[in-house]
Structure formats: C-alpha cells, structure tokens
Amino acid sequence: MNDQVNDAASCEACADGSASFDPGPRWIVTGTLTVDSASAILAASEDAELPATGVITLEGLRAVDSAAIAVLLSWRRRAAAESKTLTFADVPASLVALAQLYGVEGLLQQAGQ
C-alpha cells in the first residue's frame, strides 16, 4: 500500500526528502514511512521528548508499508514505558488498512476517539 511526497527532512537520514520527522509539542510525520525510511525516523525520534500534547500527526504521510506500523508501535511502547499517553491524528486510510490487516488497529488509537 503506497502513496508519495517530497518534504524537507528534519533528520539526517531523511535528507533525500522522502520522509520528514518534526518534533515539538505535536510531532508531525510526513512523506514516505516505509522500510527505506523507518529506521531514520526512529533514530530521529529517539533523542526527542515525546510530544507534550501526546499527539503525533500523520496527515502528511503519502506512502506507508508494514514498517510504518512497526514505527508507530515502537512509539506506543516508548510512551507506555514513560507512563505517557500517545495518540495519532489524521491517520491515512492506507495505514488504518494495514493496522486492521495485522490486527493492531486498537493500538493506533486516534486523537479525538
């Protein structure tokens, strides 16, 4: 399941413009979150504090694969370990479909639900 974009990168390994991770009070992930960019996005997020709002916005994702599920679940585990709440906003339909396929849609709790 794929879609596409070219955004400026916020992490060194995302410099090709295929993915972007923007930390802050509300994390924003855009571009392509696939096996090719997942490790770079995870690495970029390791040094960032979890979003103060507890929200990660995914509206700008244009391409995803199963690696995107792994990244989001990794962030969920981190939030649980830090006793913080984490929700996802504007989850693309392609990512929801993958989560349903793998039976983890409940773990991808969306903001406002």
Secondary structure, DSSP 4 states (H G I P E B T S, - for coil): ---------SSGGGTTTTEEEE-SSSEEEEEEESTTTHHHHHHHHHTSPPPTTSEEEEEEEEEE-HHHHHHHHHHHHHHHHTT---EEES--HHHHHHHHHHT-GGGGPBTT-
